[in-house]
Amino acid sequence: MRGTSGVSLAQAQERFEPVLRAAGEGAFALGEQLLTVAAALDASVPLRRALADPSRSGEDKAALAADLLREGFDGRVIDLVSGVARGRWARDADIADAVEHLGVDAVLASAEARGALERVEDELFRITRSLVGEREARRVLTETSTDPARRKAFVDALLAGKVDPVTQFLAERATIAPRGRRFVATLVWLGEVAAQRRRRLVASVTTGAVLSQAQQDRLSALLERAYGRAVQLNVTVDPEVLGGLRVQVGADVVDSTVLSRLADARRRLVS
């Protein structure tokens, strides 16, 4: 997600980080406002196009953003969104994606300020794991034909009083405003954003049997040497996997499961 004249999400995050650090737990309110802006951009194609229009000057687009947010928005949010609008984005949808990411990052920063970020990341993963095999639950949480109020009520019943408030807020938003993603996919993405705040990579591991702590430690060490960064293992046990491991880190996939090897053998036999 990068603007065509050097503006990038990473640069916006870098500029906003001191604000989040200074805000502490108050970063949650900044995140809420940014997510409100992202929802408004999603709802209005003309607005997205106006703020991403390459024929308009950056200052003109920044002024438009500032004017639209003048009433009811924190000045720090106005400054950030104006700066994002000032760039030249490759696609008009990218500006909404960037604002959403910044909003999620701010909400997570509020958890980090009170020492709860690792818990939130773990809870997001545990929710995704609890939905494995729960086809009806995933249908309720994902189908756009389902009333958003019902989806929210379902999440509330599932999580109320059991998770950190930031986890519940993000899970509710994942089903109310999925932005074209499925619920579980959104939770996975949220977990990755949380890991990024903790300066860690996420390795999603699928295995046919429970890994011992020693096995997890060895795998973590191997991945950390390979990637040169701390790695968070998210391990899912799938009984249909007969042996081996499937490890995904970003776009990289290492699949050594027995099923994968059997599938390769079948392909060779019929070729």
C-alpha positions in Angstrom: 0.0 0.0 0.0 2.1 2.9 -1.3 1.5 6.3 -2.7 3.0 7.0 -6.1 5.1 9.9 -4.9 6.8 8.2 -2.0 4.0 8.4 0.6 3.6 5.1 2.3 1.7 3.6 5.2 5.0 2.9 7.0 5.8 6.6 6.8 2.4 7.6 8.1 2.8 5.2 11.0 6.3 6.5 11.8 5.0 10.1 11.9 2.0 9.1 14.1 3.9 6.9 16.5 5.1 9.7 18.8 1.5 10.9 19.1 0.4 7.4 20.0 3.1 7.1 22.6 2.2 10.4 24.2 -1.5 9.6 24.1 -1.1 6.4 26.1 -4.4 4.7 26.7 -6.1 7.7 25.1 -4.9 6.3 21.7 -8.0 4.2 21.8 -10.2 7.3 21.1 -7.9 8.3 18.3 -8.2 4.9 16.8 -12.0 5.0 17.0 -12.0 8.3 15.1 -9.7 7.0 12.4 -11.9 3.9 12.0 -14.9 6.2 11.7 -13.0 8.1 8.9 -12.2 4.7 7.2 -15.9 3.8 7.3 -16.9 7.1 5.8 -14.4 6.6 3.0 -15.8 3.1 2.3 -19.3 4.5 2.1 -18.5 7.3 -0.3 -16.8 6.6 -3.7 -16.8 10.3 -4.6 -15.1 11.2 -1.3 -12.4 8.6 -1.8 -11.8 9.7 -5.4 -11.6 13.4 -4.3 -9.0 12.6 -1.7 -7.0 10.4 -4.0 -7.4 12.4 -7.2 -3.9 12.7 -8.8 -5.0 15.8 -10.7 -5.5 17.8 -7.5 -2.6 19.2 -5.5 -1.7 17.6 -2.3 -2.4 20.8 -0.4 -5.9 21.0 -1.9 -6.7 17.4 -0.9 -5.2 18.0 2.6 -7.4 21.1 3.0 -10.5 19.2 1.9 -9.8 16.5 4.5 -9.2 19.0 7.2 -12.4 20.8 6.4 -14.5 17.6 6.4 -13.1 16.6 9.8 -13.1 20.0 11.5 -16.2 19.3 13.5 -16.0 16.6 16.1 -12.6 15.2 15.4 -9.4 15.4 17.4 -6.8 17.7 15.9 -4.2 14.9 15.9 -6.6 12.8 13.7 -7.2 15.7 11.4 -3.5 16.3 11.0 -2.8 12.6 10.3 -5.7 12.2 7.7 -4.7 15.5 6.0 -1.2 14.2 5.7 -2.4 10.9 4.2 -4.6 12.8 1.8 -1.7 15.0 0.7 0.0 12.0 -0.9 -0.5 10.5 -4.3 -2.1 7.1 -3.9 -2.0 4.4 -6.6 -5.7 3.5 -6.1 -8.4 5.5 -4.4 -9.2 2.4 -2.2 -5.7 2.5 -0.8 -6.4 5.6 1.2 -9.2 3.9 3.0 -7.0 0.9 3.7 -4.3 3.1 5.1 -6.6 5.0 7.4 -8.1 1.7 8.6 -4.6 0.3 9.4 -3.7 3.5 11.2 -6.9 3.3 13.3 -6.3 -0.4 14.2 -2.7 0.5 15.1 -3.9 3.3 17.4 -6.4 1.0 19.2 -3.7 -1.6 19.7 -1.3 1.1 21.0 -3.8 1.8 23.7 -3.6 -1.8 24.8 0.2 -1.6 24.6 0.2 1.4 26.9 -1.3 -0.6 29.7 0.7 -3.7 29.0 -2.0 -5.8 27.4 -0.9 -5.9 23.8 0.5 -9.5 24.0 -2.8 -10.6 25.6 -4.9 -9.0 22.8 -2.7 -10.7 20.1 -3.1 -14.1 21.8 -6.9 -13.6 22.3 -7.4 -12.8 18.6 -5.6 -16.0 17.6 -7.6 -18.0 20.1 -10.8 -16.7 18.7 -9.8 -17.8 15.2 -8.8 -21.2 16.5 -12.1 -21.7 18.4 -14.0 -21.2 15.1 -12.2 -24.0 13.3 -14.9 -26.5 12.4 -17.6 -24.2 13.6 -19.2 -23.6 10.1 -22.5 -22.2 11.4 -20.8 -19.7 13.7 -18.5 -18.5 10.9 -21.6 -18.2 8.6 -23.4 -16.0 11.1 -20.3 -13.8 11.6 -19.5 -13.5 7.9 -22.6 -13.5 5.7 -23.5 -10.0 4.6 -27.2 -11.0 4.5 -27.1 -11.4 8.3 -28.2 -8.3 10.2 -25.1 -6.5 11.5 -26.8 -6.1 14.9 -27.2 -9.9 15.1 -23.6 -10.4 14.2 -22.5 -8.0 16.9 -24.8 -9.7 19.4 -23.3 -13.0 18.5 -19.7 -11.7 19.1 -20.8 -10.1 22.4 -22.3 -13.4 23.6 -19.2 -15.2 22.6 -16.7 -12.8 24.2 -18.3 -10.6 26.8 -16.3 -10.6 30.0 -13.9 -13.2 28.7 -11.4 -11.0 26.7 -9.7 -7.7 26.9 -11.9 -4.7 25.9 -9.7 -4.0 22.9 -10.0 -7.6 21.7 -13.8 -7.3 21.9 -13.9 -4.0 20.2 -11.8 -5.3 17.3 -13.8 -8.5 17.0 -17.0 -6.6 16.9 -15.7 -4.3 14.2 -14.5 -7.3 12.2 -18.0 -8.6 11.9 -19.8 -5.2 11.6 -17.4 -3.6 9.1 -15.6 -6.5 7.4 -14.6 -4.4 4.4 -14.9 -7.3 2.0 -13.0 -9.8 4.2 -14.2 -12.8 6.0 -14.4 -12.7 9.8 -11.5 -15.1 10.5 -9.3 -13.5 7.8 -9.9 -10.2 9.5 -8.9 -11.5 12.9 -5.7 -13.0 11.4 -4.9 -9.7 9.9 -5.5 -7.9 13.2 -3.2 -10.3 14.9 -0.5 -9.6 12.4 -0.9 -5.8 13.0 -0.5 -6.5 16.8 2.6 -8.6 16.1 4.1 -5.8 14.1 3.6 -3.4 17.0 5.5 -5.9 19.1 8.2 -6.0 16.4 7.5 -9.7 15.8 6.7 -11.8 12.8 3.7 -14.2 13.0 4.2 -17.8 12.0 1.0 -19.7 11.6 1.7 -23.4 12.3 -0.7 -26.2 11.5 0.2 -29.6 12.9 -1.5 -33.0 13.3 -0.5 -33.4 17.0 0.2 -31.0 19.9 3.8 -29.7 19.8 5.7 -29.9 23.1 7.2 -26.6 24.4 10.7 -27.9 23.4 9.5 -28.5 19.8 7.9 -25.0 19.7 11.2 -23.5 21.0 13.2 -25.3 18.4 10.9 -24.2 15.6 10.9 -20.6 16.9 14.7 -20.6 16.9 14.9 -21.9 13.4 12.5 -19.3 12.1 14.1 -16.5 14.0 17.5 -17.4 12.5 15.9 -17.6 9.0 14.1 -14.3 9.2 16.4 -12.4 11.5 13.5 -11.3 13.7 11.6 -12.5 16.8 8.7 -14.8 15.7 5.3 -15.4 17.3 4.1 -19.0 16.8 0.4 -19.4 16.4 -0.1 -23.2 16.5 -3.3 -24.9 15.3 -3.8 -28.6 15.7 -5.8 -30.2 12.8 -6.5 -33.9 13.2 -6.7 -34.3 9.4 -3.0 -33.5 9.2 -1.4 -36.9 9.6 2.1 -35.6 10.3 4.6 -32.9 9.7 4.0 -29.2 9.8 2.6 -26.4 7.6 4.3 -23.1 8.5 3.2 -19.8 7.0 5.1 -16.5 7.6 3.5 -13.8 5.5 3.5 -15.0 1.9 6.1 -17.7 2.6 4.7 -21.2 3.1 6.6 -24.3 4.2 4.4 -27.3 3.9 5.9 -30.6 5.0 2.7 -32.4 6.1 2.1 -36.0 5.2 -1.0 -35.0 3.3 1.0 -32.7 1.1 3.5 -35.4 0.3 0.7 -37.8 -0.5 -0.8 -35.2 -2.8 2.5 -34.7 -4.6 2.8 -38.5 -5.0 -0.7 -38.7 -6.5 0.2 -35.9 -8.9 3.3 -37.7 -10.1 1.4 -40.9 -10.6 -1.1 -39.3 -12.9 1.3 -37.1 -14.8 
